[in-house]
Amino acid sequence: MDQGTLQGIGTILAITAFLGVCWWAFSSHKKKDFEEAAQLPFSDEQESPQNKDK
């Protein structure tokens, strides 16, 4: 195997990993989880014991 073949195999592996992450992120069964996570910054936070003293 020469260097070009190894680079080609590395490129194919990188593209496969990228497409796998895209498929996972945009799959419909994860939509509910992502919608819940998107609302976390807007949820009411409970006061921590340090903030009650002030």
PDB file with one MODEL, atoms N, CA, C and O in Angstrom:
MODEL        1
ATOM      1  N   MET A   1       0.844  -1.192   0.000  1.00  0.00           N
ATOM      2  CA  MET A   1       0.000   0.000   0.000  1.00  0.00           C
ATOM      3  C   MET A   1       0.884   1.248   0.000  1.00  0.00           C
ATOM      4  O   MET A   1       1.832   1.374   0.775  1.00  0.00           O
ATOM      5  N   ASP A   2       0.540   2.135  -0.877  1.00  0.00           N
ATOM      6  CA  ASP A   2       1.286   3.381  -0.893  1.00  0.00           C
ATOM      7  C   ASP A   2       0.519   4.461  -0.118  1.00  0.00           C
ATOM      8  O   ASP A   2      -0.575   4.211   0.388  1.00  0.00           O
ATOM      9  N   GLN A   3       1.088   5.631  -0.032  1.00  0.00           N
ATOM     10  CA  GLN A   3       0.518   6.706   0.779  1.00  0.00           C
ATOM     11  C   GLN A   3      -0.840   7.166   0.246  1.00  0.00           C
ATOM     12  O   GLN A   3      -1.725   7.498   1.034  1.00  0.00           O
ATOM     13  N   GLY A   4      -1.016   7.190  -1.048  1.00  0.00           N
ATOM     14  CA  GLY A   4      -2.282   7.611  -1.647  1.00  0.00           C
ATOM     15  C   GLY A   4      -3.435   6.680  -1.282  1.00  0.00           C
ATOM     16  O   GLY A   4      -4.555   7.135  -1.050  1.00  0.00           O
ATOM     17  N   THR A   5      -3.162   5.386  -1.231  1.00  0.00           N
ATOM     18  CA  THR A   5      -4.194   4.420  -0.855  1.00  0.00           C
ATOM     19  C   THR A   5      -4.611   4.619   0.594  1.00  0.00           C
ATOM     20  O   THR A   5      -5.801   4.587   0.907  1.00  0.00           O
ATOM     21  N   LEU A   6      -3.650   4.823   1.474  1.00  0.00           N
ATOM     22  CA  LEU A   6      -3.956   5.051   2.882  1.00  0.00           C
ATOM     23  C   LEU A   6      -4.744   6.348   3.078  1.00  0.00           C
ATOM     24  O   LEU A   6      -5.660   6.401   3.898  1.00  0.00           O
ATOM     25  N   GLN A   7      -4.393   7.374   2.340  1.00  0.00           N
ATOM     26  CA  GLN A   7      -5.142   8.631   2.429  1.00  0.00           C
ATOM     27  C   GLN A   7      -6.569   8.446   1.929  1.00  0.00           C
ATOM     28  O   GLN A   7      -7.504   9.015   2.492  1.00  0.00           O
ATOM     29  N   GLY A   8      -6.739   7.663   0.885  1.00  0.00           N
ATOM     30  CA  GLY A   8      -8.080   7.384   0.363  1.00  0.00           C
ATOM     31  C   GLY A   8      -8.923   6.623   1.373  1.00  0.00           C
ATOM     32  O   GLY A   8     -10.101   6.932   1.556  1.00  0.00           O
ATOM     33  N   ILE A   9      -8.335   5.634   2.030  1.00  0.00           N
ATOM     34  CA  ILE A   9      -9.059   4.872   3.054  1.00  0.00           C
ATOM     35  C   ILE A   9      -9.415   5.787   4.227  1.00  0.00           C
ATOM     36  O   ILE A   9     -10.518   5.699   4.767  1.00  0.00           O
ATOM     37  N   GLY A  10      -8.493   6.662   4.623  1.00  0.00           N
ATOM     38  CA  GLY A  10      -8.770   7.610   5.704  1.00  0.00           C
ATOM     39  C   GLY A  10      -9.898   8.564   5.346  1.00  0.00           C
ATOM     40  O   GLY A  10     -10.736   8.891   6.186  1.00  0.00           O
ATOM     41  N   THR A  11      -9.916   9.008   4.099  1.00  0.00           N
ATOM     42  CA  THR A  11     -10.978   9.904   3.645  1.00  0.00           C
ATOM     43  C   THR A  11     -12.332   9.201   3.670  1.00  0.00           C
ATOM     44  O   THR A  11     -13.328   9.779   4.105  1.00  0.00           O
ATOM     45  N   ILE A  12     -12.366   7.982   3.214  1.00  0.00           N
ATOM     46  CA  ILE A  12     -13.621   7.224   3.213  1.00  0.00           C
ATOM     47  C   ILE A  12     -14.116   7.002   4.640  1.00  0.00           C
ATOM     48  O   ILE A  12     -15.313   7.119   4.902  1.00  0.00           O
ATOM     49  N   LEU A  13     -13.216   6.684   5.562  1.00  0.00           N
ATOM     50  CA  LEU A  13     -13.599   6.505   6.962  1.00  0.00           C
ATOM     51  C   LEU A  13     -14.124   7.812   7.565  1.00  0.00           C
ATOM     52  O   LEU A  13     -15.102   7.798   8.313  1.00  0.00           O
ATOM     53  N   ALA A  14     -13.486   8.931   7.246  1.00  0.00           N
ATOM     54  CA  ALA A  14     -13.932  10.220   7.770  1.00  0.00           C
ATOM     55  C   ALA A  14     -15.311  10.595   7.231  1.00  0.00           C
ATOM     56  O   ALA A  14     -16.158  11.086   7.977  1.00  0.00           O
ATOM     57  N   ILE A  15     -15.535  10.368   5.950  1.00  0.00           N
ATOM     58  CA  ILE A  15     -16.839  10.670   5.352  1.00  0.00           C
ATOM     59  C   ILE A  15     -17.920   9.771   5.959  1.00  0.00           C
ATOM     60  O   ILE A  15     -19.029  10.223   6.240  1.00  0.00           O
ATOM     61  N   THR A  16     -17.587   8.511   6.154  1.00  0.00           N
ATOM     62  CA  THR A  16     -18.545   7.580   6.758  1.00  0.00           C
ATOM     63  C   THR A  16     -18.906   8.020   8.176  1.00  0.00           C
ATOM     64  O   THR A  16     -20.076   7.991   8.557  1.00  0.00           O
ATOM     65  N   ALA A  17     -17.906   8.427   8.954  1.00  0.00           N
ATOM     66  CA  ALA A  17     -18.170   8.896  10.319  1.00  0.00           C
ATOM     67  C   ALA A  17     -19.027  10.161  10.295  1.00  0.00           C
ATOM     68  O   ALA A  17     -19.959  10.287  11.089  1.00  0.00           O
ATOM     69  N   PHE A  18     -18.726  11.091   9.403  1.00  0.00           N
ATOM     70  CA  PHE A  18     -19.492  12.326   9.285  1.00  0.00           C
ATOM     71  C   PHE A  18     -20.947  12.040   8.928  1.00  0.00           C
ATOM     72  O   PHE A  18     -21.860  12.601   9.534  1.00  0.00           O
ATOM     73  N   LEU A  19     -21.162  11.175   7.956  1.00  0.00           N
ATOM     74  CA  LEU A  19     -22.523  10.845   7.554  1.00  0.00           C
ATOM     75  C   LEU A  19     -23.262  10.118   8.672  1.00  0.00           C
ATOM     76  O   LEU A  19     -24.466  10.311   8.841  1.00  0.00           O
ATOM     77  N   GLY A  20     -22.561   9.290   9.434  1.00  0.00           N
ATOM     78  CA  GLY A  20     -23.181   8.610  10.560  1.00  0.00           C
ATOM     79  C   GLY A  20     -23.638   9.585  11.630  1.00  0.00           C
ATOM     80  O   GLY A  20     -24.728   9.434  12.180  1.00  0.00           O
ATOM     81  N   VAL A  21     -22.821  10.578  11.930  1.00  0.00           N
ATOM     82  CA  VAL A  21     -23.208  11.598  12.916  1.00  0.00           C
ATOM     83  C   VAL A  21     -24.384  12.420  12.403  1.00  0.00           C
ATOM     84  O   VAL A  21     -25.302  12.729  13.164  1.00  0.00           O
ATOM     85  N   CYS A  22     -24.365  12.772  11.133  1.00  0.00           N
ATOM     86  CA  CYS A  22     -25.490  13.524  10.553  1.00  0.00           C
ATOM     87  C   CYS A  22     -26.773  12.710  10.612  1.00  0.00           C
ATOM     88  O   CYS A  22     -27.826  13.246  10.957  1.00  0.00           O
ATOM     89  N   TRP A  23     -26.703  11.435  10.284  1.00  0.00           N
ATOM     90  CA  TRP A  23     -27.884  10.569  10.338  1.00  0.00           C
ATOM     91  C   TRP A  23     -28.418  10.480  11.762  1.00  0.00           C
ATOM     92  O   TRP A  23     -29.628  10.549  11.979  1.00  0.00           O
ATOM     93  N   TRP A  24     -27.523  10.328  12.732  1.00  0.00           N
ATOM     94  CA  TRP A  24     -27.934  10.234  14.142  1.00  0.00           C
ATOM     95  C   TRP A  24     -28.583  11.546  14.599  1.00  0.00           C
ATOM     96  O   TRP A  24     -29.623  11.530  15.256  1.00  0.00           O
ATOM     97  N   ALA A  25     -27.965  12.679  14.249  1.00  0.00           N
ATOM     98  CA  ALA A  25     -28.456  13.971  14.723  1.00  0.00           C
ATOM     99  C   ALA A  25     -29.798  14.343  14.112  1.00  0.00           C
ATOM    100  O   ALA A  25     -30.624  14.969  14.777  1.00  0.00           O
ATOM    101  N   PHE A  26     -30.026  13.977  12.879  1.00  0.00           N
ATOM    102  CA  PHE A  26     -31.250  14.385  12.204  1.00  0.00           C
ATOM    103  C   PHE A  26     -32.294  13.279  12.118  1.00  0.00           C
ATOM    104  O   PHE A  26     -33.307  13.445  11.439  1.00  0.00           O
ATOM    105  N   SER A  27     -32.070  12.164  12.788  1.00  0.00           N
ATOM    106  CA  SER A  27     -33.058  11.095  12.763  1.00  0.00           C
ATOM    107  C   SER A  27     -34.274  11.499  13.593  1.00  0.00           C
ATOM    108  O   SER A  27     -34.148  12.234  14.573  1.00  0.00           O
ATOM    109  N   SER A  28     -35.425  11.026  13.204  1.00  0.00           N
ATOM    110  CA  SER A  28     -36.675  11.470  13.824  1.00  0.00           C
ATOM    111  C   SER A  28     -36.842  10.940  15.248  1.00  0.00           C
ATOM    112  O   SER A  28     -37.551  11.566  16.037  1.00  0.00           O
ATOM    113  N   HIS A  29     -36.228   9.828  15.609  1.00  0.00           N
ATOM    114  CA  HIS A  29     -36.424   9.303  16.960  1.00  0.00           C
ATOM    115  C   HIS A  29     -35.649  10.095  18.016  1.00  0.00           C
ATOM    116  O   HIS A  29     -35.876   9.893  19.209  1.00  0.00           O
ATOM    117  N   LYS A  30     -34.753  10.978  17.618  1.00  0.00           N
ATOM    118  CA  LYS A  30     -34.026  11.825  18.572  1.00  0.00           C
ATOM    119  C   LYS A  30     -34.650  13.210  18.698  1.00  0.00           C
ATOM    120  O   LYS A  30     -34.208  14.003  19.530  1.00  0.00           O
ATOM    121  N   LYS A  31     -35.658  13.518  17.899  1.00  0.00           N
ATOM    122  CA  LYS A  31     -36.227  14.854  17.862  1.00  0.00           C
ATOM    123  C   LYS A  31     -36.771  15.277  19.228  1.00  0.00           C
ATOM    124  O   LYS A  31     -36.538  16.408  19.657  1.00  0.00           O
ATOM    125  N   LYS A  32     -37.481  14.400  19.908  1.00  0.00           N
ATOM    126  CA  LYS A  32     -38.051  14.738  21.215  1.00  0.00           C
ATOM    127  C   LYS A  32     -36.943  15.068  22.218  1.00  0.00           C
ATOM    128  O   LYS A  32     -37.058  16.035  22.971  1.00  0.00           O
ATOM    129  N   ASP A  33     -35.882  14.277  22.230  1.00  0.00           N
ATOM    130  CA  ASP A  33     -34.774  14.529  23.153  1.00  0.00           C
ATOM    131  C   ASP A  33     -34.125  15.886  22.884  1.00  0.00           C
ATOM    132  O   ASP A  33     -33.807  16.625  23.816  1.00  0.00           O
ATOM    133  N   PHE A  34     -33.933  16.205  21.612  1.00  0.00           N
ATOM    134  CA  PHE A  34     -33.306  17.473  21.267  1.00  0.00           C
ATOM    135  C   PHE A  34     -34.216  18.658  21.577  1.00  0.00           C
ATOM    136  O   PHE A  34     -33.735  19.718  21.976  1.00  0.00           O
ATOM    137  N   GLU A  35     -35.537  18.488  21.396  1.00  0.00           N
ATOM    138  CA  GLU A  35     -36.462  19.573  21.735  1.00  0.00           C
ATOM    139  C   GLU A  35     -36.463  19.840  23.235  1.00  0.00           C
ATOM    140  O   GLU A  35     -36.529  20.993  23.659  1.00  0.00           O
ATOM    141  N   GLU A  36     -36.392  18.785  24.039  1.00  0.00           N
ATOM    142  CA  GLU A  36     -36.315  18.965  25.487  1.00  0.00           C
ATOM    143  C   GLU A  36     -35.010  19.652  25.877  1.00  0.00           C
ATOM    144  O   GLU A  36     -35.012  20.537  26.733  1.00  0.00           O
ATOM    145  N   ALA A  37     -33.921  19.264  25.273  1.00  0.00           N
ATOM    146  CA  ALA A  37     -32.624  19.875  25.575  1.00  0.00           C
ATOM    147  C   ALA A  37     -32.593  21.346  25.152  1.00  0.00           C
ATOM    148  O   ALA A  37     -31.940  22.163  25.801  1.00  0.00           O
ATOM    149  N   ALA A  38     -33.284  21.679  24.084  1.00  0.00           N
ATOM    150  CA  ALA A  38     -33.313  23.061  23.614  1.00  0.00           C
ATOM    151  C   ALA A  38     -34.053  23.970  24.593  1.00  0.00           C
ATOM    152  O   ALA A  38     -33.786  25.170  24.640  1.00  0.00           O
ATOM    153  N   GLN A  39     -34.972  23.416  25.370  1.00  0.00           N
ATOM    154  CA  GLN A  39     -35.750  24.211  26.317  1.00  0.00           C
ATOM    155  C   GLN A  39     -35.084  24.336  27.691  1.00  0.00           C
ATOM    156  O   GLN A  39     -35.568  25.091  28.534  1.00  0.00           O
ATOM    157  N   LEU A  40     -34.005  23.624  27.929  1.00  0.00           N
ATOM    158  CA  LEU A  40     -33.349  23.664  29.236  1.00  0.00           C
ATOM    159  C   LEU A  40     -32.922  25.070  29.677  1.00  0.00           C
ATOM    160  O   LEU A  40     -33.088  25.388  30.854  1.00  0.00           O
ATOM    161  N   PRO A  41     -32.390  25.918  28.812  1.00  0.00           N
ATOM    162  CA  PRO A  41     -32.004  27.262  29.276  1.00  0.00           C
ATOM    163  C   PRO A  41     -33.187  28.100  29.754  1.00  0.00           C
ATOM    164  O   PRO A  41     -33.003  29.052  30.512  1.00  0.00           O
ATOM    165  N   PHE A  42     -34.388  27.758  29.322  1.00  0.00           N
ATOM    166  CA  PHE A  42     -35.560  28.549  29.669  1.00  0.00           C
ATOM    167  C   PHE A  42     -36.335  27.983  30.856  1.00  0.00           C
ATOM    168  O   PHE A  42     -37.314  28.584  31.299  1.00  0.00           O
ATOM    169  N   SER A  43     -35.910  26.845  31.366  1.00  0.00           N
ATOM    170  CA  SER A  43     -36.623  26.238  32.481  1.00  0.00           C
ATOM    171  C   SER A  43     -36.328  27.000  33.768  1.00  0.00           C
ATOM    172  O   SER A  43     -35.282  27.635  33.908  1.00  0.00           O
ATOM    173  N   ASP A  44     -37.260  26.924  34.695  1.00  0.00           N
ATOM    174  CA  ASP A  44     -37.063  27.592  35.978  1.00  0.00           C
ATOM    175  C   ASP A  44     -35.996  26.853  36.760  1.00  0.00           C
ATOM    176  O   ASP A  44     -36.052  25.636  36.936  1.00  0.00           O
ATOM    177  N   GLU A  45     -35.028  27.618  37.222  1.00  0.00           N
ATOM    178  CA  GLU A  45     -33.966  27.017  38.014  1.00  0.00           C
ATOM    179  C   GLU A  45     -34.308  27.139  39.490  1.00  0.00           C
ATOM    180  O   GLU A  45     -34.844  28.154  39.934  1.00  0.00           O
ATOM    181  N   GLN A  46     -33.997  26.114  40.230  1.00  0.00           N
ATOM    182  CA  GLN A  46     -34.176  26.183  41.665  1.00  0.00           C
ATOM    183  C   GLN A  46     -33.011  26.983  42.249  1.00  0.00           C
ATOM    184  O   GLN A  46     -31.881  26.918  41.767  1.00  0.00           O
ATOM    185  N   GLU A  47     -33.322  27.732  43.295  1.00  0.00           N
ATOM    186  CA  GLU A  47     -32.270  28.533  43.904  1.00  0.00           C
ATOM    187  C   GLU A  47     -31.322  27.629  44.660  1.00  0.00           C
ATOM    188  O   GLU A  47     -31.739  26.705  45.359  1.00  0.00           O
ATOM    189  N   SER A  48     -30.036  27.913  44.507  1.00  0.00           N
ATOM    190  CA  SER A  48     -29.051  27.141  45.245  1.00  0.00           C
ATOM    191  C   SER A  48     -28.940  27.723  46.661  1.00  0.00           C
ATOM    192  O   SER A  48     -29.319  28.875  46.875  1.00  0.00           O
ATOM    193  N   PRO A  49     -28.439  26.963  47.615  1.00  0.00           N
ATOM    194  CA  PRO A  49     -28.324  27.464  48.998  1.00  0.00           C
ATOM    195  C   PRO A  49     -27.476  28.739  49.095  1.00  0.00           C
ATOM    196  O   PRO A  49     -27.696  29.545  49.999  1.00  0.00           O
ATOM    197  N   GLN A  50     -26.536  28.936  48.208  1.00  0.00           N
ATOM    198  CA  GLN A  50     -25.689  30.126  48.247  1.00  0.00           C
ATOM    199  C   GLN A  50     -26.479  31.377  47.886  1.00  0.00           C
ATOM    200  O   GLN A  50     -26.219  32.447  48.436  1.00  0.00           O
ATOM    201  N   ASN A  51     -27.434  31.261  46.976  1.00  0.00           N
ATOM    202  CA  ASN A  51     -28.218  32.432  46.545  1.00  0.00           C
ATOM    203  C   ASN A  51     -29.296  32.829  47.552  1.00  0.00           C
ATOM    204  O   ASN A  51     -29.766  33.966  47.517  1.00  0.00           O
ATOM    205  N   LYS A  52     -29.697  31.934  48.442  1.00  0.00           N
ATOM    206  CA  LYS A  52     -30.752  32.254  49.401  1.00  0.00           C
ATOM    207  C   LYS A  52     -30.266  33.240  50.463  1.00  0.00           C
ATOM    208  O   LYS A  52     -31.081  33.971  51.026  1.00  0.00           O
ATOM    209  N   ASP A  53     -28.977  33.284  50.753  1.00  0.00           N
ATOM    210  CA  ASP A  53     -28.438  34.168  51.762  1.00  0.00           C
ATOM    211  C   ASP A  53     -28.419  35.630  51.305  1.00  0.00           C
ATOM    212  O   ASP A  53     -28.418  36.541  52.133  1.00  0.00           O
ATOM    213  N   LYS A  54     -28.405  35.845  50.022  1.00  0.00           N
ATOM    214  CA  LYS A  54     -28.244  37.208  49.502  1.00  0.00           C
ATOM    215  C   LYS A  54     -29.534  37.946  49.411  1.00  0.00           C
ATOM    216  O   LYS A  54     -29.555  39.103  48.991  1.00  0.00           O
TER     217      LYS A  54
ENDMDL
END
